[in-house]
Amino acid sequence: MSLQHTESAGDGPLIPRPGRTPGALRAACAVVAPHLLAAYDQAKDQALAQAVEHGSLRPVHACLNHWAALLEIERHPETARAYHRAEYLAHVATASEEAREHLTIASGIYRAAAEVVLAE
């Protein structure tokens, strides 16, 4: 399942795509996935600490890119539903092949979202 496919099927975005800045991503998270705000704040703080520790902004860029992809998924309700369903089914699967199938779906959705936001 790709984002382009679901958009054409009526899965329009809830909000405009946010910029890849800490403030813009946090504001978007507050609207489309408020249950993830604590995780966002924790990840951002950890990335900043790693950036200071290593003298590199790479952890910050990686964090912002990851959250931009997650929020790209969350902006589209049907895509988010499919993503969370696949993650859940992978978690509760009793056979490794079944879990792998669901993880493949979830990772495909995430990869498509990451490609969209990185193409900007």
Secondary structure by P-SEA (a helix, b strand, c coil): ccaaaaaaaccccccccccccaaaaaaaaacccccaaaaaaaaaaaaaaaaaaaccaaaaaaaaaaaaaaaaaaacaaaaaaaaaaaaaaaacccaaaaaaaaaaaaaaaaaaaaaaaac
